[in-house]
């Protein structure tokens, strides 16, 4: 993982930790070029709030730079 990628992940983790409805948030390195995010929520309202929040907005704003294809949510 490049240093700039590390800071993106660390920033996202800090944001997730501020969300009352996000009970866990993990960034997972699957291979040298594949990554995943696992997060969990106590209810659908918390999940929807997370998907409408700053992490998802930042991911989508930078999707063409960060992702080879659209994310699967």
CHARMM internal coordinates of N, CA and C (Angstrom, degrees):
IC EDIT
DIST 1 N 1 CA 1.4487
DIST 1 CA 1 C 1.5230
ANGL 1 N 1 CA 1 C 108.07
DIST 1 C 2 N 1.3102
ANGL 1 CA 1 C 2 N 115.12
DIHE 1 N 1 CA 1 C 2 N 131.12
DIST 2 N 2 CA 1.4535
ANGL 1 C 2 N 2 CA 119.80
DIHE 1 CA 1 C 2 N 2 CA 178.11
DIST 2 CA 2 C 1.5251
ANGL 2 N 2 CA 2 C 109.52
DIHE 1 C 2 N 2 CA 2 C -73.46
DIST 2 C 3 N 1.3225
ANGL 2 CA 2 C 3 N 116.10
DIHE 2 N 2 CA 2 C 3 N 155.71
DIST 3 N 3 CA 1.4609
ANGL 2 C 3 N 3 CA 121.04
DIHE 2 CA 2 C 3 N 3 CA -178.23
DIST 3 CA 3 C 1.5267
ANGL 3 N 3 CA 3 C 111.32
DIHE 2 C 3 N 3 CA 3 C -57.53
DIST 3 C 4 N 1.3340
ANGL 3 CA 3 C 4 N 117.67
DIHE 3 N 3 CA 3 C 4 N -41.61
DIST 4 N 4 CA 1.4693
ANGL 3 C 4 N 4 CA 119.86
DIHE 3 CA 3 C 4 N 4 CA -179.97
DIST 4 CA 4 C 1.5247
ANGL 4 N 4 CA 4 C 110.96
DIHE 3 C 4 N 4 CA 4 C -63.78
DIST 4 C 5 N 1.3316
ANGL 4 CA 4 C 5 N 117.59
DIHE 4 N 4 CA 4 C 5 N -36.24
DIST 5 N 5 CA 1.4650
ANGL 4 C 5 N 5 CA 120.91
DIHE 4 CA 4 C 5 N 5 CA 177.11
DIST 5 CA 5 C 1.5227
ANGL 5 N 5 CA 5 C 110.04
DIHE 4 C 5 N 5 CA 5 C -66.12
DIST 5 C 6 N 1.3181
ANGL 5 CA 5 C 6 N 117.10
DIHE 5 N 5 CA 5 C 6 N -39.00
DIST 6 N 6 CA 1.4610
ANGL 5 C 6 N 6 CA 121.33
DIHE 5 CA 5 C 6 N 6 CA 178.40
DIST 6 CA 6 C 1.5237
ANGL 6 N 6 CA 6 C 110.49
DIHE 5 C 6 N 6 CA 6 C -58.36
DIST 6 C 7 N 1.3244
ANGL 6 CA 6 C 7 N 117.11
DIHE 6 N 6 CA 6 C 7 N -44.68
DIST 7 N 7 CA 1.4598
ANGL 6 C 7 N 7 CA 119.86
DIHE 6 CA 6 C 7 N 7 CA -178.89
DIST 7 CA 7 C 1.5252
ANGL 7 N 7 CA 7 C 111.79
DIHE 6 C 7 N 7 CA 7 C -67.62
DIST 7 C 8 N 1.3373
ANGL 7 CA 7 C 8 N 118.24
DIHE 7 N 7 CA 7 C 8 N -33.69
DIST 8 N 8 CA 1.4688
ANGL 7 C 8 N 8 CA 120.48
DIHE 7 CA 7 C 8 N 8 CA 174.87
DIST 8 CA 8 C 1.5266
ANGL 8 N 8 CA 8 C 109.69
DIHE 7 C 8 N 8 CA 8 C -62.80
DIST 8 C 9 N 1.3255
ANGL 8 CA 8 C 9 N 116.94
DIHE 8 N 8 CA 8 C 9 N -45.36
DIST 9 N 9 CA 1.4641
ANGL 8 C 9 N 9 CA 121.11
DIHE 8 CA 8 C 9 N 9 CA -179.53
DIST 9 CA 9 C 1.5237
ANGL 9 N 9 CA 9 C 110.20
DIHE 8 C 9 N 9 CA 9 C -65.30
DIST 9 C 10 N 1.3277
ANGL 9 CA 9 C 10 N 117.09
DIHE 9 N 9 CA 9 C 10 N -44.20
DIST 10 N 10 CA 1.4674
ANGL 9 C 10 N 10 CA 120.31
DIHE 9 CA 9 C 10 N 10 CA 179.98
DIST 10 CA 10 C 1.5223
ANGL 10 N 10 CA 10 C 110.67
DIHE 9 C 10 N 10 CA 10 C -62.19
DIST 10 C 11 N 1.3226
ANGL 10 CA 10 C 11 N 117.91
DIHE 10 N 10 CA 10 C 11 N -41.30
DIST 11 N 11 CA 1.4645
ANGL 10 C 11 N 11 CA 121.05
DIHE 10 CA 10 C 11 N 11 CA 178.22
DIST 11 CA 11 C 1.5160
ANGL 11 N 11 CA 11 C 111.14
DIHE 10 C 11 N 11 CA 11 C -63.63
DIST 11 C 12 N 1.3370
ANGL 11 CA 11 C 12 N 116.93
DIHE 11 N 11 CA 11 C 12 N -41.36
DIST 12 N 12 CA 1.4645
ANGL 11 C 12 N 12 CA 120.61
DIHE 11 CA 11 C 12 N 12 CA 178.74
DIST 12 CA 12 C 1.5265
ANGL 12 N 12 CA 12 C 110.55
DIHE 11 C 12 N 12 CA 12 C -64.68
DIST 12 C 13 N 1.3196
ANGL 12 CA 12 C 13 N 117.20
DIHE 12 N 12 CA 12 C 13 N -40.72
DIST 13 N 13 CA 1.4628
ANGL 12 C 13 N 13 CA 120.38
DIHE 12 CA 12 C 13 N 13 CA 178.39
DIST 13 CA 13 C 1.5228
ANGL 13 N 13 CA 13 C 110.73
DIHE 12 C 13 N 13 CA 13 C -61.94
DIST 13 C 14 N 1.3202
ANGL 13 CA 13 C 14 N 117.11
DIHE 13 N 13 CA 13 C 14 N -42.98
DIST 14 N 14 CA 1.4629
ANGL 13 C 14 N 14 CA 120.58
DIHE 13 CA 13 C 14 N 14 CA 178.77
DIST 14 CA 14 C 1.5278
ANGL 14 N 14 CA 14 C 110.87
DIHE 13 C 14 N 14 CA 14 C -61.10
DIST 14 C 15 N 1.3308
ANGL 14 CA 14 C 15 N 117.18
DIHE 14 N 14 CA 14 C 15 N -40.62
DIST 15 N 15 CA 1.4627
ANGL 14 C 15 N 15 CA 120.52
DIHE 14 CA 14 C 15 N 15 CA 177.46
DIST 15 CA 15 C 1.5218
ANGL 15 N 15 CA 15 C 110.91
DIHE 14 C 15 N 15 CA 15 C -66.12
DIST 15 C 16 N 1.3292
ANGL 15 CA 15 C 16 N 117.18
DIHE 15 N 15 CA 15 C 16 N -43.48
DIST 16 N 16 CA 1.4687
ANGL 15 C 16 N 16 CA 120.87
DIHE 15 CA 15 C 16 N 16 CA 179.58
DIST 16 CA 16 C 1.5240
ANGL 16 N 16 CA 16 C 110.71
DIHE 15 C 16 N 16 CA 16 C -61.54
DIST 16 C 17 N 1.3176
ANGL 16 CA 16 C 17 N 116.79
DIHE 16 N 16 CA 16 C 17 N -38.13
DIST 17 N 17 CA 1.4671
ANGL 16 C 17 N 17 CA 120.37
DIHE 16 CA 16 C 17 N 17 CA 179.48
DIST 17 CA 17 C 1.5282
ANGL 17 N 17 CA 17 C 112.29
DIHE 16 C 17 N 17 CA 17 C -65.83
DIST 17 C 18 N 1.3215
ANGL 17 CA 17 C 18 N 117.31
DIHE 17 N 17 CA 17 C 18 N -20.77
DIST 18 N 18 CA 1.4636
ANGL 17 C 18 N 18 CA 121.42
DIHE 17 CA 17 C 18 N 18 CA 178.24
DIST 18 CA 18 C 1.5285
ANGL 18 N 18 CA 18 C 112.26
DIHE 17 C 18 N 18 CA 18 C -84.91
DIST 18 C 19 N 1.3209
ANGL 18 CA 18 C 19 N 117.46
DIHE 18 N 18 CA 18 C 19 N -12.53
DIST 19 N 19 CA 1.4612
ANGL 18 C 19 N 19 CA 121.55
DIHE 18 CA 18 C 19 N 19 CA -178.86
DIST 19 CA 19 C 1.5255
ANGL 19 N 19 CA 19 C 109.57
DIHE 18 C 19 N 19 CA 19 C -86.68
DIST 19 C 20 N 1.3119
ANGL 19 CA 19 C 20 N 116.61
DIHE 19 N 19 CA 19 C 20 N 116.23
DIST 20 N 20 CA 1.4665
ANGL 19 C 20 N 20 CA 120.47
DIHE 19 CA 19 C 20 N 20 CA -178.29
DIST 20 CA 20 C 1.5247
ANGL 20 N 20 CA 20 C 112.02
DIHE 19 C 20 N 20 CA 20 C -60.28
DIST 20 C 21 N 1.3185
ANGL 20 CA 20 C 21 N 117.68
DIHE 20 N 20 CA 20 C 21 N -32.04
DIST 21 N 21 CA 1.4558
ANGL 20 C 21 N 21 CA 120.97
DIHE 20 CA 20 C 21 N 21 CA -176.41
DIST 21 CA 21 C 1.5115
ANGL 21 N 21 CA 21 C 115.51
DIHE 20 C 21 N 21 CA 21 C -89.24
DIST 21 C 22 N 1.3277
ANGL 21 CA 21 C 22 N 118.21
DIHE 21 N 21 CA 21 C 22 N -3.15
DIST 22 N 22 CA 1.4650
ANGL 21 C 22 N 22 CA 120.63
DIHE 21 CA 21 C 22 N 22 CA 176.98
DIST 22 CA 22 C 1.5198
ANGL 22 N 22 CA 22 C 107.12
DIHE 21 C 22 N 22 CA 22 C -96.34
DIST 22 C 23 N 1.3378
ANGL 22 CA 22 C 23 N 116.06
DIHE 22 N 22 CA 22 C 23 N 104.67
DIST 23 N 23 CA 1.4655
ANGL 22 C 23 N 23 CA 119.44
DIHE 22 CA 22 C 23 N 23 CA -174.62
DIST 23 CA 23 C 1.5214
ANGL 23 N 23 CA 23 C 112.53
DIHE 22 C 23 N 23 CA 23 C -81.82
DIST 23 C 24 N 1.3248
ANGL 23 CA 23 C 24 N 118.17
DIHE 23 N 23 CA 23 C 24 N -32.09
DIST 24 N 24 CA 1.4690
ANGL 23 C 24 N 24 CA 121.94
DIHE 23 CA 23 C 24 N 24 CA 173.66
DIST 24 CA 24 C 1.5227
ANGL 24 N 24 CA 24 C 108.68
DIHE 23 C 24 N 24 CA 24 C -143.60
DIST 24 C 25 N 1.3443
ANGL 24 CA 24 C 25 N 116.24
DIHE 24 N 24 CA 24 C 25 N 149.21
DIST 25 N 25 CA 1.4584
ANGL 24 C 25 N 25 CA 122.21
DIHE 24 CA 24 C 25 N 25 CA 177.38
DIST 25 CA 25 C 1.5196
ANGL 25 N 25 CA 25 C 107.23
DIHE 24 C 25 N 25 CA 25 C -148.84
DIST 25 C 26 N 1.3264
ANGL 25 CA 25 C 26 N 116.27
DIHE 25 N 25 CA 25 C 26 N 119.37
DIST 26 N 26 CA 1.4613
ANGL 25 C 26 N 26 CA 121.55
DIHE 25 CA 25 C 26 N 26 CA -179.95
DIST 26 CA 26 C 1.5195
ANGL 26 N 26 CA 26 C 109.87
DIHE 25 C 26 N 26 CA 26 C -127.96
DIST 26 C 27 N 1.3139
ANGL 26 CA 26 C 27 N 117.40
DIHE 26 N 26 CA 26 C 27 N 136.13
DIST 27 N 27 CA 1.4589
ANGL 26 C 27 N 27 CA 123.13
DIHE 26 CA 26 C 27 N 27 CA 167.73
DIST 27 CA 27 C 1.5221
ANGL 27 N 27 CA 27 C 105.94
DIHE 26 C 27 N 27 CA 27 C -100.65
DIST 27 C 28 N 1.3214
ANGL 27 CA 27 C 28 N 116.25
DIHE 27 N 27 CA 27 C 28 N 129.92
DIST 28 N 28 CA 1.4586
ANGL 27 C 28 N 28 CA 121.60
DIHE 27 CA 27 C 28 N 28 CA -173.41
DIST 28 CA 28 C 1.5247
ANGL 28 N 28 CA 28 C 109.29
DIHE 27 C 28 N 28 CA 28 C -121.93
DIST 28 C 29 N 1.3290
ANGL 28 CA 28 C 29 N 116.87
DIHE 28 N 28 CA 28 C 29 N 128.99
DIST 29 N 29 CA 1.4595
ANGL 28 C 29 N 29 CA 121.16
DIHE 28 CA 28 C 29 N 29 CA 174.86
DIST 29 CA 29 C 1.5234
ANGL 29 N 29 CA 29 C 107.39
DIHE 28 C 29 N 29 CA 29 C -92.16
DIST 29 C 30 N 1.3321
ANGL 29 CA 29 C 30 N 116.48
DIHE 29 N 29 CA 29 C 30 N 112.41
DIST 30 N 30 CA 1.4576
ANGL 29 C 30 N 30 CA 122.11
DIHE 29 CA 29 C 30 N 30 CA -176.88
DIST 30 CA 30 C 1.5262
ANGL 30 N 30 CA 30 C 112.31
DIHE 29 C 30 N 30 CA 30 C -87.64
DIST 30 C 31 N 1.3203
ANGL 30 CA 30 C 31 N 116.83
DIHE 30 N 30 CA 30 C 31 N -31.60
DIST 31 N 31 CA 1.4656
ANGL 30 C 31 N 31 CA 122.93
DIHE 30 CA 30 C 31 N 31 CA 177.40
DIST 31 CA 31 C 1.5266
ANGL 31 N 31 CA 31 C 106.69
DIHE 30 C 31 N 31 CA 31 C -160.53
DIST 31 C 32 N 1.3180
ANGL 31 CA 31 C 32 N 116.77
DIHE 31 N 31 CA 31 C 32 N -172.31
DIST 32 N 32 CA 1.4656
ANGL 31 C 32 N 32 CA 119.07
DIHE 31 CA 31 C 32 N 32 CA -177.98
DIST 32 CA 32 C 1.5273
ANGL 32 N 32 CA 32 C 112.66
DIHE 31 C 32 N 32 CA 32 C -64.46
DIST 32 C 33 N 1.3254
ANGL 32 CA 32 C 33 N 117.57
DIHE 32 N 32 CA 32 C 33 N -21.52
DIST 33 N 33 CA 1.4622
ANGL 32 C 33 N 33 CA 120.11
DIHE 32 CA 32 C 33 N 33 CA -178.38
DIST 33 CA 33 C 1.5265
ANGL 33 N 33 CA 33 C 114.04
DIHE 32 C 33 N 33 CA 33 C -129.96
DIST 33 C 34 N 1.3208
ANGL 33 CA 33 C 34 N 117.63
DIHE 33 N 33 CA 33 C 34 N 7.17
DIST 34 N 34 CA 1.4701
ANGL 33 C 34 N 34 CA 121.04
DIHE 33 CA 33 C 34 N 34 CA -178.83
DIST 34 CA 34 C 1.5236
ANGL 34 N 34 CA 34 C 110.23
DIHE 33 C 34 N 34 CA 34 C -123.17
DIST 34 C 35 N 1.3195
ANGL 34 CA 34 C 35 N 114.28
DIHE 34 N 34 CA 34 C 35 N 132.60
DIST 35 N 35 CA 1.4525
ANGL 34 C 35 N 35 CA 121.73
DIHE 34 CA 34 C 35 N 35 CA -178.70
DIST 35 CA 35 C 1.5202
ANGL 35 N 35 CA 35 C 109.09
DIHE 34 C 35 N 35 CA 35 C -132.02
DIST 35 C 36 N 1.3039
ANGL 35 CA 35 C 36 N 116.01
DIHE 35 N 35 CA 35 C 36 N 158.05
DIST 36 N 36 CA 1.4550
ANGL 35 C 36 N 36 CA 120.90
DIHE 35 CA 35 C 36 N 36 CA 175.94
DIST 36 CA 36 C 1.5106
ANGL 36 N 36 CA 36 C 109.60
DIHE 35 C 36 N 36 CA 36 C -139.81
DIST 36 C 37 N 1.3106
ANGL 36 CA 36 C 37 N 115.33
DIHE 36 N 36 CA 36 C 37 N 160.87
DIST 37 N 37 CA 1.4599
ANGL 36 C 37 N 37 CA 121.57
DIHE 36 CA 36 C 37 N 37 CA 174.49
DIST 37 CA 37 C 1.5158
ANGL 37 N 37 CA 37 C 107.14
DIHE 36 C 37 N 37 CA 37 C -125.74
DIST 37 C 38 N 1.3234
ANGL 37 CA 37 C 38 N 116.21
DIHE 37 N 37 CA 37 C 38 N 130.59
DIST 38 N 38 CA 1.4590
ANGL 37 C 38 N 38 CA 122.00
DIHE 37 CA 37 C 38 N 38 CA 174.95
DIST 38 CA 38 C 1.5104
ANGL 38 N 38 CA 38 C 107.00
DIHE 37 C 38 N 38 CA 38 C -118.77
DIST 38 C 39 N 1.3149
ANGL 38 CA 38 C 39 N 116.23
DIHE 38 N 38 CA 38 C 39 N 123.95
DIST 39 N 39 CA 1.4551
ANGL 38 C 39 N 39 CA 120.11
DIHE 38 CA 38 C 39 N 39 CA 174.89
DIST 39 CA 39 C 1.5172
ANGL 39 N 39 CA 39 C 109.09
DIHE 38 C 39 N 39 CA 39 C -138.23
DIST 39 C 40 N 1.3265
ANGL 39 CA 39 C 40 N 115.87
DIHE 39 N 39 CA 39 C 40 N 156.49
DIST 40 N 40 CA 1.4658
ANGL 39 C 40 N 40 CA 120.73
DIHE 39 CA 39 C 40 N 40 CA -177.09
DIST 40 CA 40 C 1.5208
ANGL 40 N 40 CA 40 C 109.59
DIHE 39 C 40 N 40 CA 40 C -135.90
DIST 40 C 41 N 1.3316
ANGL 40 CA 40 C 41 N 113.84
DIHE 40 N 40 CA 40 C 41 N 151.06
DIST 41 N 41 CA 1.4587
ANGL 40 C 41 N 41 CA 121.53
DIHE 40 CA 40 C 41 N 41 CA -174.67
DIST 41 CA 41 C 1.5220
ANGL 41 N 41 CA 41 C 109.45
DIHE 40 C 41 N 41 CA 41 C -138.36
DIST 41 C 42 N 1.3301
ANGL 41 CA 41 C 42 N 117.95
DIHE 41 N 41 CA 41 C 42 N 148.66
DIST 42 N 42 CA 1.4649
ANGL 41 C 42 N 42 CA 120.04
DIHE 41 CA 41 C 42 N 42 CA -179.21
DIST 42 CA 42 C 1.5249
ANGL 42 N 42 CA 42 C 113.36
DIHE 41 C 42 N 42 CA 42 C -74.11
DIST 42 C 43 N 1.3480
ANGL 42 CA 42 C 43 N 116.46
DIHE 42 N 42 CA 42 C 43 N -19.73
DIST 43 N 43 CA 1.4605
ANGL 42 C 43 N 43 CA 118.91
DIHE 42 CA 42 C 43 N 43 CA -178.30
DIST 43 CA 43 C 1.5308
ANGL 43 N 43 CA 43 C 109.74
DIHE 42 C 43 N 43 CA 43 C -158.58
DIST 43 C 44 N 1.3160
ANGL 43 CA 43 C 44 N 115.40
DIHE 43 N 43 CA 43 C 44 N 169.84
DIST 44 N 44 CA 1.4659
ANGL 43 C 44 N 44 CA 121.18
DIHE 43 CA 43 C 44 N 44 CA -177.71
DIST 44 CA 44 C 1.5282
ANGL 44 N 44 CA 44 C 111.98
DIHE 43 C 44 N 44 CA 44 C -64.69
DIST 44 C 45 N 1.3135
ANGL 44 CA 44 C 45 N 117.85
DIHE 44 N 44 CA 44 C 45 N -35.08
DIST 45 N 45 CA 1.4673
ANGL 44 C 45 N 45 CA 120.55
DIHE 44 CA 44 C 45 N 45 CA 179.32
DIST 45 CA 45 C 1.5315
ANGL 45 N 45 CA 45 C 111.15
DIHE 44 C 45 N 45 CA 45 C -62.19
DIST 45 C 46 N 1.3231
ANGL 45 CA 45 C 46 N 117.10
DIHE 45 N 45 CA 45 C 46 N -39.78
DIST 46 N 46 CA 1.4691
ANGL 45 C 46 N 46 CA 121.03
DIHE 45 CA 45 C 46 N 46 CA 178.01
DIST 46 CA 46 C 1.5188
ANGL 46 N 46 CA 46 C 110.74
DIHE 45 C 46 N 46 CA 46 C -67.23
DIST 46 C 47 N 1.3197
ANGL 46 CA 46 C 47 N 117.04
DIHE 46 N 46 CA 46 C 47 N -39.80
DIST 47 N 47 CA 1.4724
ANGL 46 C 47 N 47 CA 121.65
DIHE 46 CA 46 C 47 N 47 CA 177.77
DIST 47 CA 47 C 1.5235
ANGL 47 N 47 CA 47 C 110.11
DIHE 46 C 47 N 47 CA 47 C -62.68
DIST 47 C 48 N 1.3203
ANGL 47 CA 47 C 48 N 116.76
DIHE 47 N 47 CA 47 C 48 N -46.33
DIST 48 N 48 CA 1.4618
ANGL 47 C 48 N 48 CA 120.96
DIHE 47 CA 47 C 48 N 48 CA -179.98
DIST 48 CA 48 C 1.5260
ANGL 48 N 48 CA 48 C 111.26
DIHE 47 C 48 N 48 CA 48 C -64.30
DIST 48 C 49 N 1.3273
ANGL 48 CA 48 C 49 N 117.42
DIHE 48 N 48 CA 48 C 49 N -38.40
DIST 49 N 49 CA 1.4668
ANGL 48 C 49 N 49 CA 120.88
DIHE 48 CA 48 C 49 N 49 CA 177.31
DIST 49 CA 49 C 1.5233
ANGL 49 N 49 CA 49 C 110.22
DIHE 48 C 49 N 49 CA 49 C -63.04
DIST 49 C 50 N 1.3255
ANGL 49 CA 49 C 50 N 116.92
DIHE 49 N 49 CA 49 C 50 N -41.86
DIST 50 N 50 CA 1.4632
ANGL 49 C 50 N 50 CA 121.12
DIHE 49 CA 49 C 50 N 50 CA 178.47
DIST 50 CA 50 C 1.5312
ANGL 50 N 50 CA 50 C 110.73
DIHE 49 C 50 N 50 CA 50 C -62.98
DIST 50 C 51 N 1.3319
ANGL 50 CA 50 C 51 N 116.42
DIHE 50 N 50 CA 50 C 51 N -45.74
DIST 51 N 51 CA 1.4644
ANGL 50 C 51 N 51 CA 120.56
DIHE 50 CA 50 C 51 N 51 CA -178.72
DIST 51 CA 51 C 1.5268
ANGL 51 N 51 CA 51 C 112.48
DIHE 50 C 51 N 51 CA 51 C -67.03
DIST 51 C 52 N 1.3198
ANGL 51 CA 51 C 52 N 117.56
DIHE 51 N 51 CA 51 C 52 N -20.74
DIST 52 N 52 CA 1.4625
ANGL 51 C 52 N 52 CA 122.04
DIHE 51 CA 51 C 52 N 52 CA 176.94
DIST 52 CA 52 C 1.5274
ANGL 52 N 52 CA 52 C 111.65
DIHE 51 C 52 N 52 CA 52 C -96.11
DIST 52 C 53 N 1.3338
ANGL 52 CA 52 C 53 N 117.24
DIHE 52 N 52 CA 52 C 53 N 2.32
DIST 53 N 53 CA 1.4540
ANGL 52 C 53 N 53 CA 122.03
DIHE 52 CA 52 C 53 N 53 CA -174.14
DIST 53 CA 53 C 1.5142
ANGL 53 N 53 CA 53 C 114.78
DIHE 52 C 53 N 53 CA 53 C -92.44
DIST 53 C 54 N 1.3311
ANGL 53 CA 53 C 54 N 116.20
DIHE 53 N 53 CA 53 C 54 N -171.12
DIST 54 N 54 CA 1.4631
ANGL 53 C 54 N 54 CA 122.05
DIHE 53 CA 53 C 54 N 54 CA -173.06
DIST 54 CA 54 C 1.5275
ANGL 54 N 54 CA 54 C 115.07
DIHE 53 C 54 N 54 CA 54 C -68.35
DIST 54 C 55 N 1.3251
ANGL 54 CA 54 C 55 N 119.08
DIHE 54 N 54 CA 54 C 55 N -29.42
DIST 55 N 55 CA 1.4710
ANGL 54 C 55 N 55 CA 119.88
DIHE 54 CA 54 C 55 N 55 CA 179.60
DIST 55 CA 55 C 1.5200
ANGL 55 N 55 CA 55 C 109.97
DIHE 54 C 55 N 55 CA 55 C -66.90
DIST 55 C 56 N 1.3264
ANGL 55 CA 55 C 56 N 116.43
DIHE 55 N 55 CA 55 C 56 N -50.13
DIST 56 N 56 CA 1.4644
ANGL 55 C 56 N 56 CA 120.41
DIHE 55 CA 55 C 56 N 56 CA 179.44
DIST 56 CA 56 C 1.5266
ANGL 56 N 56 CA 56 C 110.73
DIHE 55 C 56 N 56 CA 56 C -63.45
DIST 56 C 57 N 1.3214
ANGL 56 CA 56 C 57 N 117.16
DIHE 56 N 56 CA 56 C 57 N -39.42
DIST 57 N 57 CA 1.4625
ANGL 56 C 57 N 57 CA 120.55
DIHE 56 CA 56 C 57 N 57 CA 179.16
DIST 57 CA 57 C 1.5257
ANGL 57 N 57 CA 57 C 110.93
DIHE 56 C 57 N 57 CA 57 C -62.59
DIST 57 C 58 N 1.3285
ANGL 57 CA 57 C 58 N 117.04
DIHE 57 N 57 CA 57 C 58 N -43.51
DIST 58 N 58 CA 1.4669
ANGL 57 C 58 N 58 CA 120.58
DIHE 57 CA 57 C 58 N 58 CA 179.15
DIST 58 CA 58 C 1.5226
ANGL 58 N 58 CA 58 C 111.05
DIHE 57 C 58 N 58 CA 58 C -66.26
DIST 58 C 59 N 1.3244
ANGL 58 CA 58 C 59 N 116.83
DIHE 58 N 58 CA 58 C 59 N -40.64
DIST 59 N 59 CA 1.4617
ANGL 58 C 59 N 59 CA 120.16
DIHE 58 CA 58 C 59 N 59 CA 178.70
DIST 59 CA 59 C 1.5242
ANGL 59 N 59 CA 59 C 110.30
DIHE 58 C 59 N 59 CA 59 C -61.70
DIST 59 C 60 N 1.3132
ANGL 59 CA 59 C 60 N 116.89
DIHE 59 N 59 CA 59 C 60 N -47.60
DIST 60 N 60 CA 1.4560
ANGL 59 C 60 N 60 CA 119.99
DIHE 59 CA 59 C 60 N 60 CA -178.13
DIST 60 CA 60 C 1.5285
ANGL 60 N 60 CA 60 C 111.59
DIHE 59 C 60 N 60 CA 60 C -68.17
DIST 60 C 61 N 1.3264
ANGL 60 CA 60 C 61 N 117.98
DIHE 60 N 60 CA 60 C 61 N -34.83
DIST 61 N 61 CA 1.4628
ANGL 60 C 61 N 61 CA 121.34
DIHE 60 CA 60 C 61 N 61 CA 178.66
DIST 61 CA 61 C 1.5230
ANGL 61 N 61 CA 61 C 111.60
DIHE 60 C 61 N 61 CA 61 C -66.23
DIST 61 C 62 N 1.3346
ANGL 61 CA 61 C 62 N 116.71
DIHE 61 N 61 CA 61 C 62 N -27.67
DIST 62 N 62 CA 1.4632
ANGL 61 C 62 N 62 CA 121.70
DIHE 61 CA 61 C 62 N 62 CA -178.58
DIST 62 CA 62 C 1.5226
ANGL 62 N 62 CA 62 C 112.55
DIHE 61 C 62 N 62 CA 62 C -112.30
DIST 62 C 63 N 1.3189
ANGL 62 CA 62 C 63 N 117.29
DIHE 62 N 62 CA 62 C 63 N 15.87
DIST 63 N 63 CA 1.4654
ANGL 62 C 63 N 63 CA 121.79
DIHE 62 CA 62 C 63 N 63 CA -173.07
DIST 63 CA 63 C 1.5232
ANGL 63 N 63 CA 63 C 112.89
DIHE 62 C 63 N 63 CA 63 C -58.05
DIST 63 C 64 N 1.3209
ANGL 63 CA 63 C 64 N 118.41
DIHE 63 N 63 CA 63 C 64 N -42.89
DIST 64 N 64 CA 1.4628
ANGL 63 C 64 N 64 CA 119.19
DIHE 63 CA 63 C 64 N 64 CA -177.23
DIST 64 CA 64 C 1.5221
ANGL 64 N 64 CA 64 C 111.88
DIHE 63 C 64 N 64 CA 64 C -66.38
DIST 64 C 65 N 1.3252
ANGL 64 CA 64 C 65 N 117.30
DIHE 64 N 64 CA 64 C 65 N -29.95
DIST 65 N 65 CA 1.4697
ANGL 64 C 65 N 65 CA 121.30
DIHE 64 CA 64 C 65 N 65 CA 178.58
DIST 65 CA 65 C 1.5279
ANGL 65 N 65 CA 65 C 111.56
DIHE 64 C 65 N 65 CA 65 C -80.54
DIST 65 C 66 N 1.3350
ANGL 65 CA 65 C 66 N 116.72
DIHE 65 N 65 CA 65 C 66 N -38.14
DIST 66 N 66 CA 1.4604
ANGL 65 C 66 N 66 CA 121.05
DIHE 65 CA 65 C 66 N 66 CA -172.57
DIST 66 CA 66 C 1.5235
ANGL 66 N 66 CA 66 C 114.57
DIHE 65 C 66 N 66 CA 66 C -93.04
DIST 66 C 67 N 1.3297
ANGL 66 CA 66 C 67 N 117.41
DIHE 66 N 66 CA 66 C 67 N -27.07
DIST 67 N 67 CA 1.4592
ANGL 66 C 67 N 67 CA 120.59
DIHE 66 CA 66 C 67 N 67 CA -170.94
DIST 67 CA 67 C 1.5225
ANGL 67 N 67 CA 67 C 112.09
DIHE 66 C 67 N 67 CA 67 C -118.08
DIST 67 C 68 N 1.3271
ANGL 67 CA 67 C 68 N 115.75
DIHE 67 N 67 CA 67 C 68 N 141.47
DIST 68 N 68 CA 1.4574
ANGL 67 C 68 N 68 CA 121.12
DIHE 67 CA 67 C 68 N 68 CA 176.55
DIST 68 CA 68 C 1.5240
ANGL 68 N 68 CA 68 C 110.97
DIHE 67 C 68 N 68 CA 68 C -78.88
DIST 68 C 69 N 1.3267
ANGL 68 CA 68 C 69 N 116.37
DIHE 68 N 68 CA 68 C 69 N -22.89
DIST 69 N 69 CA 1.4662
ANGL 68 C 69 N 69 CA 122.28
DIHE 68 CA 68 C 69 N 69 CA 179.13
DIST 69 CA 69 C 1.5230
ANGL 69 N 69 CA 69 C 108.02
DIHE 68 C 69 N 69 CA 69 C -151.40
DIST 69 C 70 N 1.3336
ANGL 69 CA 69 C 70 N 118.12
DIHE 69 N 69 CA 69 C 70 N 164.38
DIST 70 N 70 CA 1.4673
ANGL 69 C 70 N 70 CA 119.71
DIHE 69 CA 69 C 70 N 70 CA -179.64
DIST 70 CA 70 C 1.5295
ANGL 70 N 70 CA 70 C 111.46
DIHE 69 C 70 N 70 CA 70 C -58.20
DIST 70 C 71 N 1.3403
ANGL 70 CA 70 C 71 N 117.01
DIHE 70 N 70 CA 70 C 71 N 146.71
DIST 71 N 71 CA 1.4663
ANGL 70 C 71 N 71 CA 119.85
DIHE 70 CA 70 C 71 N 71 CA -179.36
DIST 71 CA 71 C 1.5267
ANGL 71 N 71 CA 71 C 111.58
DIHE 70 C 71 N 71 CA 71 C -68.15
DIST 71 C 72 N 1.3133
ANGL 71 CA 71 C 72 N 115.51
DIHE 71 N 71 CA 71 C 72 N 151.39
DIST 72 N 72 CA 1.4599
ANGL 71 C 72 N 72 CA 122.32
DIHE 71 CA 71 C 72 N 72 CA 173.89
DIST 72 CA 72 C 1.5209
ANGL 72 N 72 CA 72 C 106.37
DIHE 71 C 72 N 72 CA 72 C -100.15
DIST 72 C 73 N 1.3235
ANGL 72 CA 72 C 73 N 116.29
DIHE 72 N 72 CA 72 C 73 N 116.16
DIST 73 N 73 CA 1.4683
ANGL 72 C 73 N 73 CA 121.00
DIHE 72 CA 72 C 73 N 73 CA -177.63
DIST 73 CA 73 C 1.5078
ANGL 73 N 73 CA 73 C 108.68
DIHE 72 C 73 N 73 CA 73 C -114.02
END
COOR INIT
IC SEED 1 N 1 CA 1 C
IC BUILD
